[in-house]
């Protein structure tokens, strides 16, 4: 019977791959922290268990923030953009939530695009969008942008405005601009990939 041998170079590559894979498997700080919380719970160290779970929750929110950052649009033609940022706030700060934000400039014009999730303020905006009369009383109008219902406010005199929309009942997209046209404002709203946003876990 013929024996099969693995050549040494391939064996080395396979070994390195296995080591790298197991390192990644055990290097997830979230799962490590949750395991730590479980051990603290089993040992009766409840305060430490709660602290570990809160820390794991914060890490997960930070990961969600990175996912949201990837959805912020690139600068449109003629505009420049700052680096996108994200922030995860605990429940003690404005009820919690995860925010991703990016600022765009063109001469004296500037626009800020913000995505918020896991925040209680979503409910208030959803009520406004579902009630056109309520939105109109605040100087806005309800319209569809890329099949998403939005509240649009724009002042030609001030050359400023905002767009707010709730996506998949989970994400608040807020776009504000100063020294801009209404078309500038809507262009950034239309540049968002809402299907990717809806697909986020």
C-alpha positions in Angstrom: 0.0 0.0 0.0 1.4 3.3 -1.1 1.9 5.8 1.7 1.0 9.5 1.3 3.4 12.1 2.6 2.8 15.8 3.1 5.8 17.8 1.8 7.5 19.8 4.5 6.8 23.3 3.0 3.1 22.5 2.8 3.2 21.1 6.4 4.7 24.4 7.6 2.1 26.5 5.8 -0.7 24.3 7.2 0.8 24.6 10.7 1.1 28.4 10.4 -2.5 28.7 9.1 -3.8 26.6 12.1 -1.9 28.7 14.6 -3.2 31.9 13.0 -6.8 30.5 13.0 -6.7 29.4 16.6 -5.2 32.7 17.7 -8.0 34.6 16.0 -10.5 32.2 17.5 -9.4 32.9 21.0 -8.6 36.6 20.5 -12.2 37.9 20.4 -12.3 40.2 23.3 -16.1 40.1 23.3 -16.4 36.3 23.9 -13.5 36.4 26.3 -15.2 39.1 28.4 -18.5 37.2 28.3 -16.7 34.1 29.5 -15.1 36.2 32.3 -18.6 37.4 33.3 -19.8 33.8 33.5 -17.0 32.7 35.7 -17.6 35.7 38.0 -21.3 34.8 38.1 -20.5 31.1 39.0 -18.1 32.3 41.7 -20.8 34.6 43.2 -19.0 37.8 42.2 -22.1 39.4 40.8 -20.8 43.0 40.6 -17.8 41.9 38.6 -20.1 39.8 36.4 -22.3 42.8 35.7 -19.2 45.0 35.0 -17.9 42.4 32.5 -21.2 42.1 30.7 -21.5 45.9 30.5 -18.0 46.0 29.0 -18.9 43.3 26.5 -22.0 45.3 25.5 -19.9 48.4 24.9 -17.5 46.4 22.7 -20.4 45.1 20.6 -21.8 48.6 20.2 -18.4 49.7 19.0 -18.4 47.0 16.4 -21.8 48.1 15.3 -20.4 51.7 15.0 -17.7 50.4 12.7 -20.4 48.8 10.5 -22.4 52.0 10.4 -19.3 54.0 9.4 -18.9 51.9 6.3 -22.4 53.0 5.2 -21.6 56.7 5.2 -21.3 58.0 1.6 -18.1 59.1 0.0 -17.8 62.8 -0.9 -19.8 63.8 -4.0 -18.1 65.5 -6.9 -16.7 68.8 -6.0 -16.9 68.0 -2.2 -14.3 66.9 0.3 -15.0 64.7 3.3 -13.5 64.3 6.8 -12.8 60.9 8.2 -15.9 59.1 9.4 -16.3 58.7 13.2 -18.5 56.5 15.4 -19.5 56.6 19.1 -21.3 54.2 21.4 -23.1 55.8 24.3 -24.2 53.9 27.4 -27.8 53.8 28.5 -27.1 56.5 31.1 -26.2 59.0 28.3 -29.4 60.1 26.4 -30.8 56.5 26.7 -27.9 55.0 24.8 -27.3 54.4 21.1 -24.7 53.9 18.5 -23.8 56.8 16.2 -21.7 57.1 13.0 -21.0 60.6 11.5 -19.2 62.2 8.6 -18.8 65.8 7.6 -18.5 67.1 4.0 -17.3 70.5 2.7 -17.4 72.5 -0.5 -16.1 76.1 -0.2 -18.6 77.7 2.3 -21.0 74.8 2.2 -21.0 72.0 4.7 -23.2 68.9 5.2 -23.2 66.4 8.1 -24.5 62.8 7.6 -25.3 60.9 10.8 -26.7 57.4 11.3 -28.1 56.4 14.7 -29.3 53.1 16.0 -30.4 51.5 19.3 -31.6 54.9 20.5 -35.0 55.9 22.0 -35.2 59.0 19.9 -36.1 56.8 17.0 -39.7 56.5 18.3 -40.2 60.2 18.2 -39.0 60.6 14.6 -41.1 57.6 13.5 -44.2 59.3 14.9 -43.4 62.5 12.9 -42.9 60.6 9.7 -46.1 58.6 10.1 -48.1 61.9 10.7 -47.6 64.4 7.8 -49.6 67.1 9.7 -47.2 66.9 12.6 -44.2 67.2 10.3 -45.8 70.2 8.4 -46.5 72.0 11.7 -42.7 72.1 12.3 -41.9 73.5 8.8 -41.2 70.2 7.2 -42.7 68.0 4.5 -42.9 64.3 4.1 -41.5 62.8 0.8 -39.9 59.6 -0.4 -36.1 59.4 -1.1 -34.8 56.1 -2.5 -38.1 54.5 -1.4 -37.6 55.7 2.1 -40.1 58.1 3.8 -38.3 61.2 4.9 -39.0 64.5 6.6 -37.4 67.3 4.6 -36.9 70.9 5.9 -35.2 73.6 3.8 -35.0 77.3 4.0 -34.0 79.1 0.8 -33.4 82.3 2.7 -30.9 80.7 5.1 -29.7 78.2 2.6 -29.9 75.5 5.3 -31.9 72.4 5.9 -32.2 68.9 7.2 -33.5 65.5 6.2 -34.5 62.8 8.6 -35.6 59.3 7.9 -36.0 56.0 9.7 -34.8 52.9 7.9 -36.1 49.4 8.8 -37.5 50.8 12.0 -34.0 50.6 13.5 -31.8 53.3 12.0 -32.2 57.1 12.1 -30.5 58.8 9.2 -30.0 62.6 9.8 -28.6 64.9 7.2 -28.0 68.6 8.0 -26.5 71.3 5.8 -25.6 75.0 5.9 -24.8 77.2 2.9 -26.3 74.7 0.6 -29.1 74.2 -1.9 -31.9 71.8 -1.5 -30.4 69.6 -4.3 -27.2 69.3 -2.3 -29.1 68.0 0.7 -31.1 65.5 -1.3 -28.0 64.3 -3.2 -26.4 63.1 0.0 -29.6 61.4 1.1 -29.8 59.6 -2.3 -26.1 58.6 -2.0 -26.9 56.3 0.9 -27.1 52.5 0.4 -30.3 51.8 2.4 -30.5 48.1 1.3 -27.1 47.5 2.9 -28.3 49.3 6.0 -31.4 47.1 6.2 -29.3 44.0 5.9 -27.2 44.8 9.0 -27.7 42.4 11.9 
